[in-house]
Amino acid sequence: EEEEEEELSREEEEEEEERRVVKSNRGRPRKKPAAKEEDEEAAEDGQAGNRGKKRKAWTLRDAMDVLDPECNFNDIHNMKHSAIAKWVDSLPEDKKSRVVLASSSKYESESDGGEEPPEEEEEEKPAVARPKNEGLGERLEEEDNVPELYSSDDEEAEKEFDIKEWLESKNQAKNLRPVDHSKVNYEPIKKAFLRLVPEIANMTPDEIAAYRSTLDGMKVRGKNIPPPLKNWFQCGLNDRTLAVIKRNGWKAPTPIQCQAIPVIMSGRDCIGVAKTGSGKTGAYLLPCFRHMLDQREIEEDEGMIALIFTPARELCIQVFLQAKKFLKHIGVRGAAVYGGAPVADQIAELNKKPHLVVCTPGRMIDMLCANSGKVTNLRRVTYIVVDEADRMFDLGFEPQITKVMENTRPDAQRVLFSATFPKQMESLAKKHLKKPIEMVVGGRSIVSSTIEHFVELREDNTKFLRTLELLGEWFDKGQILIFVEQQDACDALMTSLIKHGYACMTLHGGMDQGDRDSTLADFKNKVSTLLVATSLAARGLDVQDLNLVINYDAPSHYEDYVHRVGRTGRAGK
């Protein structure tokens, strides 16, 4: 009984003591019991072994020790919150997952290299953060809150700036870093390979002007323009290249080739404007081969020598196939880089160190930026061609082309070709070229004289019946190409033609690259002689036996019509 009385008295004293403590703590922040708090926090962090040790507030220095030990703390001690967020965002994924652990850790074990603070009875204080100017690197005297990257005071002030910085950081991988050419020691190169034979060198200015007038009324503009050539043997090409030219059945140079080849072989920048099917591809490929053969071999950390830009994937493949006929015979390597194809295969081709790369702008920029520029680079590029230059600028590729040209050596040779060259594009093109020579064959934006044109004004409900009449007349005479404006109209017309017994295929931008390649190959190989396409197929595509072009939907502008009808009447046919 005495023991029970003593126990009751002790319990009463403990209850009285607790009441006194509660009264003395009124107005102060309530704090969880130590054991319960430690259990909860240890369970959160998965660190039950740290139970009972002193809690330590999170700091930026602690997180940096875990995430990036080599980073200099003093460099980012006073960085803005947005910059710290950007630094954390740039970390690898495996370290990003540890940011939460670093920022929510309440204990620091001896195995982590932490030192236990001295055991002192700390007086309870309200949760108060230090002023903003003391930086995130300082410890916060806040009991249960992890410091946020954005505080309520400066969130609105930094919001607009943070968005811009975020976008720049996201687009940085796709942007070429500008090159300071004054700090680069480029090796000298040779660009002038023209040696005129006596027959051409002895021509008087009047004879040269008279000869140019026979080349479809060619007009030239510039200073010190070389005279035009008359046959392949005057081009300065080696025997192997001439043998391939003969094997391909190229009997004589076309008008644009007669003037463009000597201009490019002399090392000058130039602008070539000629009608469709006039041989512009050969005009810039043949001097390109001579230019590449004079350069030294490509080393391990160097890229291509010649770069040819095209606006469409189909044109890129076509130009590369044309160049491939020469590459294996003259001993140089080539590659095609375009969107829609597997990236791994194209990277493998670039790793073989090709001398010539035919590409589309978007995919080429991706390759130049891939793997921090280790896939390929522009250090050795000395010959740049922009084919279908006006279309390239119309499609919005000017920023990509400008970046590439600015990052290539200043003395690189630049050549622009197209079937149309409006006045507004001329000034835009000339800012990339140095004292260019302009060559115009047959006038600007002109249609080939070998094509007959027929115009019929019809209601929409009669166009399809008239198309069936034309197909009945021309279907057995050769291949036929029908142009429409929209992708859905393309598929709908194909369905209607198949229902009426005409097997046909479609070609438009909504198709996968593999389907587009196979469709184009089947049409060229005459697996199917009827193709319905959008204007995507109008640029540079070369089909030998194409006899009829039907504009089912009228083109939106004159230059588009020039390229559409230029699919027939090619090479003088």
C-alpha positions in Angstrom: 0.0 0.0 0.0 2.9 2.4 0.8 4.5 1.7 -2.6 1.2 2.3 -4.4 0.8 5.6 -2.6 4.4 6.7 -3.5 3.8 5.8 -7.1 0.6 7.8 -7.2 2.3 10.8 -5.7 5.1 10.6 -8.3 2.5 10.5 -11.1 0.8 13.5 -9.6 4.1 15.4 -9.5 4.8 14.5 -13.1 1.4 15.7 -14.2 1.9 18.9 -12.3 5.3 19.4 -14.0 3.8 18.8 -17.4 1.1 21.4 -16.7 3.8 24.0 -15.7 5.7 23.2 -19.0 2.6 23.7 -21.1 1.8 27.0 -19.4 5.4 28.2 -19.9 5.4 27.2 -23.6 2.2 29.0 -24.5 2.7 31.3 -27.6 5.7 29.3 -28.8 5.7 27.0 -31.9 4.7 23.5 -30.9 7.3 20.9 -31.5 6.9 17.2 -31.9 8.3 14.8 -29.3 11.9 14.1 -30.2 11.5 10.3 -30.5 8.4 10.6 -32.7 10.0 13.3 -34.9 13.1 11.3 -35.4 11.2 8.1 -36.3 9.2 9.9 -38.9 12.1 11.7 -40.5 14.3 8.6 -40.4 11.5 6.6 -42.2 11.2 9.3 -44.8 14.9 9.4 -45.6 15.4 5.6 -45.2 18.1 6.3 -42.6 16.8 4.6 -39.4 20.4 4.1 -38.3 20.8 7.9 -37.9 18.1 8.0 -35.2 18.9 10.0 -32.2 21.5 12.3 -33.9 21.3 16.0 -34.2 19.3 17.4 -37.1 21.1 19.7 -39.5 19.4 22.1 -41.9 19.9 21.6 -45.6 22.4 23.9 -47.4 23.4 24.4 -51.0 27.0 23.3 -50.1 25.6 20.0 -48.7 23.8 19.3 -52.0 26.8 20.2 -54.1 29.0 17.8 -52.1 26.6 15.0 -53.0 25.8 16.0 -56.6 29.0 17.6 -58.0 32.0 17.4 -55.7 34.3 19.0 -58.3 32.1 22.1 -58.6 33.5 25.3 -57.0 31.1 26.5 -54.3 32.4 30.0 -54.3 31.6 30.4 -58.0 27.9 29.8 -57.5 27.5 30.9 -53.9 25.7 34.0 -54.8 24.0 32.8 -58.0 20.4 33.7 -58.7 17.8 31.1 -58.0 17.1 30.6 -61.7 20.8 29.9 -62.3 20.8 27.3 -59.5 17.7 25.7 -61.0 19.4 25.6 -64.4 22.5 24.0 -62.8 20.4 21.3 -61.1 18.4 20.7 -64.4 21.6 20.1 -66.3 22.6 17.2 -64.0 22.3 13.6 -65.3 19.2 11.8 -64.5 20.8 9.5 -61.9 22.0 12.6 -60.0 18.8 14.4 -60.4 17.0 11.7 -58.4 19.5 12.4 -55.5 18.6 16.1 -55.4 15.5 15.2 -53.4 17.5 13.2 -51.0 20.1 16.0 -50.6 17.4 18.6 -50.1 15.2 16.7 -47.7 18.0 15.1 -45.6 17.6 15.9 -41.9 20.6 13.9 -40.6 24.2 13.6 -41.6 25.9 10.4 -40.8 29.5 9.8 -40.2 29.7 7.6 -43.3 28.7 10.7 -45.3 31.6 12.7 -43.9 29.4 14.8 -41.7 30.5 16.2 -38.4 28.1 16.1 -35.5 27.4 19.5 -34.1 28.1 20.1 -30.4 25.3 19.0 -28.1 23.9 22.3 -26.9 20.4 23.0 -25.6 19.0 25.2 -28.3 16.4 27.6 -27.4 13.2 27.2 -29.5 12.7 30.0 -32.0 10.1 30.8 -34.5 10.9 29.6 -38.1 12.7 32.6 -39.6 14.7 32.7 -42.9 17.7 34.8 -43.4 17.5 37.9 -45.7 17.6 37.3 -49.4 21.0 39.0 -49.9 22.7 36.4 -47.8 22.3 33.8 -50.5 21.1 30.2 -50.6 24.5 29.0 -49.5 23.8 30.1 -45.9 22.1 27.8 -43.4 18.5 28.6 -42.8 17.2 28.6 -39.2 14.0 27.0 -40.3 12.9 24.0 -38.5 10.9 21.8 -40.8 10.9 23.4 -44.2 13.4 22.7 -47.0 14.6 25.9 -48.8 12.7 26.5 -52.0 14.5 27.5 -55.2 12.1 30.4 -55.6 11.0 32.7 -52.8 7.8 34.6 -52.8 9.6 37.9 -52.8 11.6 37.5 -56.1 9.4 35.0 -58.0 7.5 37.6 -59.9 10.6 39.7 -60.6 12.6 36.8 -62.1 9.7 35.1 -63.9 10.2 36.7 -67.3 14.0 36.4 -67.2 13.8 32.8 -66.1 11.6 31.8 -69.1 14.0 33.3 -71.5 17.0 31.6 -69.9 15.1 28.3 -69.8 14.4 28.4 -73.5 18.0 29.3 -74.3 19.2 26.4 -72.2 16.8 24.0 -74.0 17.7 25.2 -77.5 21.4 25.4 -76.8 22.0 21.8 -78.0 20.5 22.6 -81.4 22.5 25.8 -81.9 25.9 26.0 -83.5 28.4 27.8 -81.4 29.8 30.8 -83.3 33.4 30.5 -84.4 35.9 33.3 -84.0 37.8 32.9 -87.2 40.5 35.4 -86.1 41.6 32.8 -83.5 41.7 29.9 -85.9 44.8 29.2 -88.0 43.4 27.8 -91.3 45.7 26.1 -93.7 45.9 27.6 -97.2 43.8 26.0 -99.9 43.7 26.1 -103.6 40.4 27.0 -105.3 41.5 28.1 -108.8 42.0 25.2 -111.2 40.9 26.7 -114.5 43.3 26.5 -117.4 41.9 27.7 -120.7 42.8 26.0 -123.9 44.1 28.3 -126.6 40.9 28.0 -128.6 39.0 29.6 -125.7 41.7 31.9 -124.3 42.2 33.6 -127.7 38.6 34.5 -128.2 37.9 38.3 -128.4 35.2 39.9 -126.2 32.9 40.2 -129.3 33.3 36.5 -130.0 32.6 35.6 -126.4 29.4 37.8 -126.4 28.2 36.2 -129.7 28.9 32.7 -128.3 26.9 33.4 -125.1 24.0 34.6 -127.1 23.8 31.2 -128.7 23.5 29.6 -125.2 19.8 30.3 -124.8 20.5 34.0 -124.5 22.8 33.7 -121.5 23.4 36.9 -119.5 26.3 37.3 -117.1 27.1 40.0 -114.5 30.4 40.5 -112.6 34.0 41.3 -113.1 36.7 39.2 -114.8 34.3 36.5 -115.9 35.9 33.5 -117.6 34.7 32.7 -121.2 32.3 29.8 -121.7 33.5 26.3 -122.7 32.4 24.4 -125.8 33.1 20.7 -125.0 33.9 18.4 -122.0 37.7 18.3 -122.8 38.1 22.0 -122.1 36.8 21.6 -118.5 40.1 20.6 -116.9 38.7 17.3 -115.6 40.8 14.1 -115.2 40.4 11.1 -117.5 38.4 9.0 -115.0 35.7 11.8 -114.6 35.5 12.2 -118.4 35.1 8.4 -118.8 32.1 8.5 -116.4 30.6 11.5 -118.3 30.9 9.5 -121.5 29.3 6.4 -119.9 26.4 8.4 -118.7 25.7 9.7 -122.2 26.4 13.3 -121.6 27.3 14.4 -125.2 28.0 18.1 -124.7 27.7 20.6 -121.9 24.4 22.4 -121.4 24.3 26.2 -121.6 24.5 26.6 -117.8 27.3 24.1 -117.7 29.3 25.9 -120.4 29.5 29.0 -118.3 29.2 27.8 -114.7 32.0 25.2 -114.8 34.7 27.7 -115.8 33.4 30.2 -113.3 33.5 27.7 -110.4 36.8 26.2 -111.5 38.3 29.7 -111.3 37.5 29.7 -107.6 34.8 32.5 -107.7 31.5 32.6 -105.8 28.6 32.5 -108.2 24.8 32.5 -108.6 23.4 30.3 -111.3 19.8 30.7 -112.7 18.6 28.3 -115.4 15.4 26.6 -116.4 14.5 23.2 -115.0 16.2 20.2 -116.5 19.2 22.2 -117.8 21.9 20.3 -116.0 22.5 22.5 -112.9 23.4 19.5 -110.8 26.3 18.6 -113.1 27.4 22.2 -113.2 28.3 22.3 -109.5 29.2 18.6 -109.0 32.0 18.4 -111.7 34.0 21.3 -110.2 33.3 19.9 -106.8 35.2 16.7 -107.7 38.2 18.6 -108.9 38.2 20.7 -105.8 38.1 17.7 -103.4 40.8 15.8 -105.3 43.3 18.6 -104.6 42.8 18.6 -100.8 44.7 16.4 -98.4 43.1 13.4 -96.8 40.7 13.9 -93.9 42.1 13.2 -90.5 40.4 11.7 -87.4 38.9 14.8 -85.9 38.0 16.6 -89.1 34.8 16.7 -91.2 33.8 16.9 -94.8 35.3 19.1 -97.5 32.3 19.8 -99.7 28.7 20.4 -98.4 25.6 20.5 -100.7 22.3 21.8 -99.2 19.0 20.8 -100.8 15.5 21.8 -99.6 13.8 18.4 -99.9 14.7 14.9 -99.0 13.9 13.5 -102.4 16.2 16.1 -104.1 18.9 15.2 -101.6 18.7 11.5 -102.5 18.6 12.3 -106.2 21.7 14.6 -106.1 23.6 12.0 -104.0 22.8 9.2 -106.5 24.0 11.4 -109.3 27.3 12.1 -107.4 27.6 8.4 -106.5 28.2 7.6 -110.2 31.5 9.5 -110.0 32.6 8.9 -106.4 33.7 5.3 -106.7 35.7 6.0 -109.9 37.6 9.1 -108.7 38.4 7.7 -105.3 36.4 10.0 -102.9 33.7 9.1 -100.4 30.3 10.6 -100.0 27.2 10.5 -97.7 23.6 11.7 -97.7 22.2 13.2 -94.5 18.5 14.0 -94.5 15.5 13.9 -92.2 13.2 10.9 -91.9 16.0 8.3 -92.1 17.6 6.5 -89.2 20.0 8.8 -87.4 22.3 5.9 -86.4 22.9 4.9 -90.0 23.8 8.4 -91.0 26.2 8.9 -88.0 27.9 5.6 -89.1 28.3 7.1 -92.6 29.8 10.3 -91.2 32.2 8.3 -89.1 33.7 7.0 -92.3 35.0 10.5 -93.0 33.3 11.3 -96.3 34.7 14.0 -98.6 31.3 15.1 -99.9 28.0 15.4 -97.9 24.6 16.0 -99.6 22.1 17.1 -96.9 19.0 18.9 -95.8 19.6 21.8 -93.4 17.7 20.6 -90.4 19.3 17.2 -90.1 22.7 18.6 -90.9 22.5 21.0 -87.9 21.5 18.1 -85.7 24.6 16.1 -86.8 26.9 19.1 -86.2 25.5 19.5 -82.7 25.3 15.8 -81.9 27.6 14.4 -79.2 29.1 17.9 -78.5 30.2 18.2 -82.1 32.2 15.0 -82.1 30.2 13.4 -85.0 31.4 15.9 -87.6 32.4 19.5 -87.9 32.9 22.3 -90.4 36.7 22.9 -90.0 37.6 21.4 -93.4 34.6 22.7 -95.4 35.9 24.8 -98.3 33.1 24.2 -100.9 29.4 24.9 -100.2 26.5 24.6 -102.6 22.9 25.7 -102.0 20.7 24.0 -104.5 17.2 25.5 -105.1 18.3 28.5 -103.2 15.0 30.5 -103.5 13.0 27.5 -102.2 15.5 27.1 -99.3 14.8 30.6 -98.1 11.1 30.3 -98.7 10.9 27.3 -96.4 12.5 29.2 -93.6 15.9 27.6 -93.8 17.8 30.9 -93.9 18.8 30.8 -90.2 20.4 27.3 -90.6 22.1 28.2 -93.8 23.4 31.4 -92.3 24.8 29.6 -89.3 26.6 27.1 -91.4 28.1 29.7 -93.6 29.2 31.8 -90.7 30.9 28.9 -89.1 32.8 27.8 -92.2 36.2 29.4 -93.0 35.7 32.9 -94.6 37.6 32.0 -97.8 35.4 28.9 -98.6 33.8 28.9 -102.0 30.1 29.3 -102.1 27.7 28.5 -105.0 24.0 29.1 -105.3 21.8 27.5 -107.9 18.1 27.5 -108.7 15.6 27.5 -111.6 14.0 30.7 -110.2 15.6 33.6 -108.5 13.2 36.4 -107.6 14.7 39.9 -107.0 13.9 39.9 -103.3 16.0 36.8 -102.8 19.0 38.2 -104.7 20.0 40.6 -102.0 19.5 38.0 -99.3 21.8 35.6 -101.1 24.5 38.1 -101.9 25.3 38.8 -98.3 26.7 35.3 -98.0 28.8 35.5 -101.2 31.9 37.6 -102.0 31.8 39.4 -105.3 29.7 36.7 -107.0 29.3 36.2 -110.7 25.6 35.9 -111.7 24.7 33.7 -114.6 21.1 33.8 -116.0 20.2 31.3 -118.8 16.9 32.0 -120.6 15.8 34.7 -118.2 14.6 34.6 -114.6 11.9 32.2 -113.7 11.4 31.0 -117.2 9.8 27.8 -118.4 11.6 25.5 -120.8 10.8 26.2 -124.5 10.3 22.4 -125.2 7.1 22.3 -123.2 3.6 22.8 -124.7 1.0 24.5 -122.4 -2.8 24.1 -122.4 -5.1 25.9 -120.1 -8.7 24.9 -119.5 -11.0 26.8 -117.1 -13.4 24.3 -115.6 -15.8 24.0 -112.7 -14.7 21.7 -109.8 -17.3 19.1 -110.6 -16.0 18.6 -114.2 -12.3 18.5 -113.5 -12.2 14.8 -112.6 -14.1 13.7 -115.7 -11.7 15.8 -117.9 -8.8 14.1 -116.1 -10.2 10.7 -117.0 -10.3 11.8 -120.7 -6.7 12.9 -120.6 -5.6 9.7 -118.9 -7.4 7.7 -121.6 -5.5 9.6 -124.3 -2.0 9.6 -122.6 -1.9 6.6 -120.3 -0.1 4.4 -122.8 2.3 7.0 -124.1 4.5 7.3 -121.0 4.5 8.4 -117.4 2.0 11.0 -116.0 2.3 13.3 -113.0 -0.8 15.0 -111.5 -0.3 17.9 -109.0 -2.8 18.9 -106.3 -2.4 21.4 -103.5 -3.4 19.5 -100.3 -2.5 16.1 -98.9 -6.0 15.0 -98.3 -6.9 16.0 -101.9 -4.0 13.9 -103.0 -5.3 10.7 -101.2 -8.9 11.4 -102.3 -7.9 11.7 -106.0 -5.9 8.5 -105.8 -8.8 6.6 -104.4 -11.1 7.9 -107.1 -8.7 7.0 -109.9 -8.2 3.5 -108.5 -12.0 3.0 -108.5 -12.1 3.9 -112.2 -9.4 1.4 -113.1 -6.2 3.5 -113.0 -3.5 2.1 -110.7 -1.6 5.0 -109.2 0.5 6.1 -106.3 0.7 9.2 -104.1 3.6 11.4 -102.9 3.2 14.1 -100.3 4.8 15.4 -97.1 2.5 13.4 -94.8 4.0 10.1 -95.8 6.9 8.4 -93.9 10.3 8.7 -95.5 10.5 5.0 -96.3 7.1 5.2 -98.2 8.2 8.3 -100.1 11.5 6.6 -101.1 9.8 3.5 -102.3 7.0 5.4 -104.2 9.6 7.5 -106.0 11.7 4.5 -106.9 8.7 2.6 -108.2 7.7 5.6 -110.3 11.2 6.0 -111.8 11.4 2.3 -112.5 7.9 2.4 -114.2 6.4 0.0 -111.7 3.5 2.5 -111.8 3.3 5.1 -114.5 0.8 7.4 -112.8 1.6 9.5 -109.7 -0.5 12.0 -107.8 1.6 14.4 -105.8 1.7 17.8 -104.0 4.3 20.4 -104.9 6.8 18.5 -102.7 7.6 16.5 -105.9 8.0 19.6 -108.0 11.6 20.5 -107.0 14.5 18.9 -108.9 13.0 15.5 -109.4 14.2 13.9 -112.6 12.1 11.3 -114.4 13.2 10.5 -117.9 10.0 9.5 -119.7 7.5 11.8 -118.1 5.4 13.1 -121.0 2.4 14.7 -119.3 1.9 17.0 -116.2 -1.6 17.8 -115.1 -2.1 20.7 -112.7 -5.4 19.4 -111.1 -5.2 22.3 -108.6 -3.6 25.5 -109.9 -0.3 26.4 -108.1 -0.3 29.3 -105.7 2.5 31.3 -107.4 4.3 31.5 -110.7 7.6 30.0 -109.5 5.8 26.9 -108.3 4.2 26.5 -111.7 7.7 26.7 -113.3 9.0 23.8 -111.2 5.8 21.7 -111.6 5.8 21.8 -115.4 9.6 21.5 -115.4 9.3 17.8 -114.5 8.7 17.1 -118.3 10.7 18.4 -121.2 14.0 17.8 -119.4 17.4 17.6 -121.1 16.1 19.0 -124.4 13.2 16.5 -124.8 
